[in-house]
Amino acid sequence: MKLFWTKTAVENLSAIYTYIAQNSPQYAARIVDRITRRSLQIVNFPLSGRIVPEFETEQIREVMEGSYRIIYYIKPEQIDVLAVIHGSQEITQV
């Protein structure tokens, strides 16, 4: 199965890096690396994430990495990472 990062998810990841890098570029790089490595779990075990409560759809799931929610959509041949948001944020759109 293939993993695809949507434009929104890439922008989210970039914003996370930029925000954390204001205080520590090394820590920011480590967090982004942890998030991207965690997304590899999705490829091997797509149903391991919980159903996102805001959508209640079997195909839209999330895994957590630290305080961040990695939200993804399961398609027959591909998984799309829709967003990466802090757990305290509300989902406005994906």
PyRosetta script that sets phi, psi and omega in degrees:
from pyrosetta import init, pose_from_sequence

init()
pose = pose_from_sequence("MKLFWTKTAVENLSAIYTYIAQNSPQYAARIVDRITRRSLQIVNFPLSGRIVPEFETEQIREVMEGSYRIIYYIKPEQIDVLAVIHGSQEITQV")
pose.set_psi(1, 144.4)
pose.set_omega(1, -179.1)
pose.set_phi(2, -97.0)
pose.set_psi(2, 151.5)
pose.set_omega(2, 176.0)
pose.set_phi(3, -115.0)
pose.set_psi(3, 127.3)
pose.set_omega(3, -179.6)
pose.set_phi(4, -122.9)
pose.set_psi(4, 130.4)
pose.set_omega(4, 176.0)
pose.set_phi(5, -95.5)
pose.set_psi(5, 120.6)
pose.set_omega(5, 177.9)
pose.set_phi(6, -69.9)
pose.set_psi(6, 163.5)
pose.set_omega(6, 178.1)
pose.set_phi(7, -57.7)
pose.set_psi(7, -41.8)
pose.set_omega(7, 179.5)
pose.set_phi(8, -61.0)
pose.set_psi(8, -44.0)
pose.set_omega(8, -179.4)
pose.set_phi(9, -64.7)
pose.set_psi(9, -40.5)
pose.set_omega(9, 177.8)
pose.set_phi(10, -64.6)
pose.set_psi(10, -41.6)
pose.set_omega(10, 177.2)
pose.set_phi(11, -63.8)
pose.set_psi(11, -40.2)
pose.set_omega(11, 176.7)
pose.set_phi(12, -59.7)
pose.set_psi(12, -46.8)
pose.set_omega(12, -179.2)
pose.set_phi(13, -61.9)
pose.set_psi(13, -41.5)
pose.set_omega(13, 178.2)
pose.set_phi(14, -63.9)
pose.set_psi(14, -41.3)
pose.set_omega(14, 179.8)
pose.set_phi(15, -66.0)
pose.set_psi(15, -38.6)
pose.set_omega(15, 177.2)
pose.set_phi(16, -61.8)
pose.set_psi(16, -46.6)
pose.set_omega(16, 178.9)
pose.set_phi(17, -59.5)
pose.set_psi(17, -50.1)
pose.set_omega(17, -177.3)
pose.set_phi(18, -58.5)
pose.set_psi(18, -43.2)
pose.set_omega(18, -178.3)
pose.set_phi(19, -65.4)
pose.set_psi(19, -49.3)
pose.set_omega(19, -177.4)
pose.set_phi(20, -69.9)
pose.set_psi(20, -35.1)
pose.set_omega(20, -177.3)
pose.set_phi(21, -65.1)
pose.set_psi(21, -17.6)
pose.set_omega(21, 176.3)
pose.set_phi(22, -58.6)
pose.set_psi(22, -32.7)
pose.set_omega(22, 179.6)
pose.set_phi(23, -102.9)
pose.set_psi(23, -33.6)
pose.set_omega(23, -176.5)
pose.set_phi(24, -157.9)
pose.set_psi(24, 98.8)
pose.set_omega(24, 177.8)
pose.set_phi(25, -59.1)
pose.set_psi(25, -34.4)
pose.set_omega(25, 179.6)
pose.set_phi(26, -66.0)
pose.set_psi(26, -44.3)
pose.set_omega(26, 179.4)
pose.set_phi(27, -66.7)
pose.set_psi(27, -39.1)
pose.set_omega(27, 178.4)
pose.set_phi(28, -60.2)
pose.set_psi(28, -44.8)
pose.set_omega(28, 178.5)
pose.set_phi(29, -63.6)
pose.set_psi(29, -38.2)
pose.set_omega(29, 179.5)
pose.set_phi(30, -65.2)
pose.set_psi(30, -42.3)
pose.set_omega(30, 179.8)
pose.set_phi(31, -64.5)
pose.set_psi(31, -46.8)
pose.set_omega(31, 179.9)
pose.set_phi(32, -61.3)
pose.set_psi(32, -40.5)
pose.set_omega(32, 178.1)
pose.set_phi(33, -63.0)
pose.set_psi(33, -42.6)
pose.set_omega(33, 179.1)
pose.set_phi(34, -63.2)
pose.set_psi(34, -40.9)
pose.set_omega(34, 179.7)
pose.set_phi(35, -65.1)
pose.set_psi(35, -45.9)
pose.set_omega(35, -178.7)
pose.set_phi(36, -67.4)
pose.set_psi(36, -37.8)
pose.set_omega(36, 176.6)
pose.set_phi(37, -65.8)
pose.set_psi(37, -38.6)
pose.set_omega(37, 178.7)
pose.set_phi(38, -63.0)
pose.set_psi(38, -33.1)
pose.set_omega(38, -179.5)
pose.set_phi(39, -65.2)
pose.set_psi(39, -20.9)
pose.set_omega(39, 178.0)
pose.set_phi(40, -66.5)
pose.set_psi(40, -25.7)
pose.set_omega(40, 175.6)
pose.set_phi(41, -59.6)
pose.set_psi(41, -36.2)
pose.set_omega(41, -177.4)
pose.set_phi(42, -61.7)
pose.set_psi(42, -39.3)
pose.set_omega(42, -178.7)
pose.set_phi(43, -63.4)
pose.set_psi(43, -45.2)
pose.set_omega(43, -177.1)
pose.set_phi(44, -79.3)
pose.set_psi(44, -31.1)
pose.set_omega(44, -176.9)
pose.set_phi(45, -137.4)
pose.set_psi(45, 70.8)
pose.set_omega(45, -173.8)
pose.set_phi(46, -58.7)
pose.set_psi(46, -30.4)
pose.set_omega(46, -177.9)
pose.set_phi(47, -89.2)
pose.set_psi(47, 5.3)
pose.set_omega(47, -178.9)
pose.set_phi(48, -72.1)
pose.set_psi(48, -24.1)
pose.set_omega(48, 178.5)
pose.set_phi(49, -78.5)
pose.set_psi(49, 156.7)
pose.set_omega(49, 178.4)
pose.set_phi(50, -82.1)
pose.set_psi(50, 156.3)
pose.set_omega(50, 175.4)
pose.set_phi(51, -67.1)
pose.set_psi(51, 134.1)
pose.set_omega(51, -178.8)
pose.set_phi(52, -69.8)
pose.set_psi(52, 119.0)
pose.set_omega(52, -175.3)
pose.set_phi(53, -59.5)
pose.set_psi(53, -31.1)
pose.set_omega(53, -178.7)
pose.set_phi(54, -67.8)
pose.set_psi(54, -20.8)
pose.set_omega(54, -176.9)
pose.set_phi(55, -113.6)
pose.set_psi(55, -29.8)
pose.set_omega(55, -179.6)
pose.set_phi(56, 49.5)
pose.set_psi(56, 44.4)
pose.set_omega(56, 177.6)
pose.set_phi(57, -120.1)
pose.set_psi(57, 131.6)
pose.set_omega(57, -177.2)
pose.set_phi(58, -54.7)
pose.set_psi(58, -35.1)
pose.set_omega(58, -175.1)
pose.set_phi(59, -82.1)
pose.set_psi(59, -18.1)
pose.set_omega(59, -179.8)
pose.set_phi(60, -101.2)
pose.set_psi(60, 114.9)
pose.set_omega(60, -174.6)
pose.set_phi(61, -132.3)
pose.set_psi(61, 174.3)
pose.set_omega(61, 179.1)
pose.set_phi(62, -148.0)
pose.set_psi(62, 149.3)
pose.set_omega(62, 168.3)
pose.set_phi(63, -122.6)
pose.set_psi(63, 154.3)
pose.set_omega(63, -179.5)
pose.set_phi(64, -104.4)
pose.set_psi(64, 143.4)
pose.set_omega(64, 169.4)
pose.set_phi(65, -133.8)
pose.set_psi(65, 105.4)
pose.set_omega(65, -174.1)
pose.set_phi(66, 61.9)
pose.set_psi(66, -124.8)
pose.set_omega(66, -179.7)
pose.set_phi(67, -91.3)
pose.set_psi(67, 4.2)
pose.set_omega(67, -172.9)
pose.set_phi(68, -105.9)
pose.set_psi(68, 140.4)
pose.set_omega(68, 176.7)
pose.set_phi(69, -99.5)
pose.set_psi(69, 123.2)
pose.set_omega(69, 175.4)
pose.set_phi(70, -101.8)
pose.set_psi(70, 107.6)
pose.set_omega(70, -173.9)
pose.set_phi(71, -99.9)
pose.set_psi(71, 130.4)
pose.set_omega(71, -174.9)
pose.set_phi(72, -140.4)
pose.set_psi(72, 159.6)
pose.set_omega(72, -178.6)
pose.set_phi(73, -119.0)
pose.set_psi(73, 125.3)
pose.set_omega(73, -178.7)
pose.set_phi(74, -90.5)
pose.set_psi(74, 119.8)
pose.set_omega(74, 174.0)
pose.set_phi(75, -108.9)
pose.set_psi(75, 167.3)
pose.set_omega(75, -178.7)
pose.set_phi(76, -57.6)
pose.set_psi(76, -39.1)
pose.set_omega(76, -174.9)
pose.set_phi(77, -117.6)
pose.set_psi(77, 0.0)
pose.set_omega(77, -172.8)
pose.set_phi(78, -155.0)
pose.set_psi(78, 153.1)
pose.set_omega(78, 173.0)
pose.set_phi(79, -117.7)
pose.set_psi(79, 128.1)
pose.set_omega(79, 178.7)
pose.set_phi(80, -103.7)
pose.set_psi(80, 122.6)
pose.set_omega(80, 171.2)
pose.set_phi(81, -79.2)
pose.set_psi(81, 116.6)
pose.set_omega(81, -175.0)
pose.set_phi(82, -87.5)
pose.set_psi(82, -38.0)
pose.set_omega(82, -175.5)
pose.set_phi(83, -162.2)
pose.set_psi(83, 156.0)
pose.set_omega(83, 170.5)
pose.set_phi(84, -130.5)
pose.set_psi(84, 112.8)
pose.set_omega(84, -176.9)
pose.set_phi(85, -130.8)
pose.set_psi(85, 157.1)
pose.set_omega(85, 175.4)
pose.set_phi(86, -68.9)
pose.set_psi(86, 144.3)
pose.set_omega(86, -177.8)
pose.set_phi(87, -58.9)
pose.set_psi(87, -23.1)
pose.set_omega(87, -179.9)
pose.set_phi(88, -85.2)
pose.set_psi(88, -9.9)
pose.set_omega(88, -179.6)
pose.set_phi(89, -83.6)
pose.set_psi(89, 149.7)
pose.set_omega(89, 172.6)
pose.set_phi(90, -88.3)
pose.set_psi(90, 150.6)
pose.set_omega(90, 176.4)
pose.set_phi(91, -81.5)
pose.set_psi(91, 118.8)
pose.set_omega(91, 178.1)
pose.set_phi(92, -93.3)
pose.set_psi(92, -39.1)
pose.set_omega(92, 174.6)
pose.set_phi(93, -168.5)
pose.set_psi(93, 151.8)
pose.set_omega(93, 175.6)
pose.set_phi(94, -134.7)
pose.dump_pdb("model.pdb")
